[in-house]
Amino acid sequence: MNTALFGWLNGWEIVLLLAVVLLLFGARKLPELARGLGQGIREFKKASRDESER
């Protein structure tokens, strides 16, 4: 069974990445970072939808 995410991250790499992010930014900043990332993704999707309608 292949547990790779997008073909280039496996389970342990994701855990390690999350641990590094937690160490760099701290637990208090994580919700703020996730919120900002979510807003950025939404804006990108909206812009790409608007562009494809033209």
trRosetta pair geometry for C-beta under 8 A, 3 or more apart (Angstrom, degrees):
i j d omega theta_ij theta_ji phi_ij phi_ji
3 10 5.9 74 90 -152 91 81
3 11 5.3 -7 127 -36 133 105
4 7 5.4 58 127 -117 130 23
4 8 6.8 97 -178 4 116 16
4 9 6.4 134 -162 70 71 40
4 10 5.2 -47 -98 -86 69 71
5 8 7.6 -56 82 58 64 55
5 9 4.4 -28 57 73 100 101
5 10 7.4 171 9 -93 78 20
5 14 6.4 70 9 -66 142 128
6 9 6.4 38 49 22 94 95
9 13 4.8 -136 -153 90 76 126
9 14 5.5 90 159 -60 120 86
9 17 7.5 -31 -142 -10 131 145
10 13 5.3 92 51 11 65 106
10 14 7.3 -126 100 -8 32 92
11 14 5.9 -59 -153 33 30 110
11 15 6.6 27 154 -16 66 106
12 15 5.6 -53 -148 37 37 112
12 16 6.2 36 154 -18 68 106
13 16 5.6 -53 -145 39 32 112
13 17 6.2 36 154 -22 64 107
14 17 5.6 -54 -147 36 30 113
14 18 6.4 29 155 -16 64 106
15 18 5.9 -56 -148 38 29 109
15 19 6.3 31 153 -20 64 107
16 19 5.6 -54 -147 35 31 113
16 20 6.5 31 155 -18 65 104
17 20 5.8 -54 -149 35 30 110
17 21 6.5 30 153 -17 64 106
18 21 5.7 -53 -146 37 33 112
18 22 6.3 36 154 -21 65 106
19 22 5.6 -53 -147 36 31 113
19 23 6.4 29 154 -17 64 106
20 23 5.7 -55 -147 38 32 110
20 24 6.2 28 156 -18 66 110
21 24 5.8 -58 -143 39 29 109
21 25 6.0 -14 173 16 67 114
21 30 7.4 94 135 -107 106 98
21 33 7.8 -163 -180 107 117 162
22 25 7.0 -75 -131 53 19 82
22 26 7.3 55 -177 -115 54 11
22 27 6.6 21 -154 -74 93 67
22 30 6.8 -3 -106 -73 71 129
25 29 4.1 -116 165 82 101 131
25 30 6.3 128 102 -66 123 65
25 33 6.2 6 175 -36 166 146
26 29 5.2 81 66 12 86 103
26 30 7.5 -133 98 -27 46 85
27 30 5.9 -38 -154 4 38 120
28 31 7.9 -58 180 25 35 95
28 32 7.9 18 139 1 62 114
29 32 5.4 -66 -161 46 54 114
29 33 5.8 54 146 -25 84 107
30 33 5.7 -56 -143 38 31 111
30 34 6.2 30 159 -19 66 106
31 34 5.7 -54 -144 38 32 111
31 35 6.2 35 156 -22 66 106
32 35 5.7 -52 -147 35 30 113
32 36 6.4 29 155 -16 63 107
33 36 5.8 -57 -149 39 31 110
33 37 6.3 32 153 -20 65 107
34 37 5.6 -53 -146 37 32 113
34 38 6.3 34 154 -20 64 106
35 38 5.7 -55 -149 36 30 112
35 39 6.5 29 153 -18 64 105
36 39 5.7 -53 -147 36 32 111
36 40 6.3 34 154 -20 64 106
37 40 5.7 -55 -150 36 31 114
37 41 6.4 31 154 -18 65 105
38 41 5.8 -54 -148 35 31 110
38 42 6.4 31 154 -18 65 105
39 42 5.7 -54 -147 37 32 111
39 43 6.3 30 156 -18 66 106
40 43 5.8 -55 -146 37 30 109
40 44 6.3 31 155 -20 64 107
41 44 5.6 -55 -148 36 31 113
41 45 6.3 30 155 -18 65 105
42 45 5.9 -56 -148 37 30 109
42 46 6.2 29 155 -18 65 108
43 46 5.7 -55 -146 38 31 112
43 47 6.2 29 156 -18 65 107
44 47 5.9 -56 -146 38 28 109
44 48 6.2 23 157 -15 64 108
45 48 5.9 -58 -144 40 29 107
45 49 6.2 31 155 -20 65 107
46 49 5.7 -55 -147 36 30 111
46 50 6.3 29 155 -18 65 107
47 50 5.7 -53 -145 38 31 111
47 51 6.2 31 155 -19 64 108
48 51 5.6 -52 -143 38 32 113
48 52 6.3 29 157 -19 64 107
49 52 6.0 -58 -146 37 28 106
49 53 6.6 30 154 -23 63 106
50 53 5.9 -56 -152 30 31 113
50 54 7.3 37 152 -29 60 100
51 54 6.0 -49 -161 18 36 114
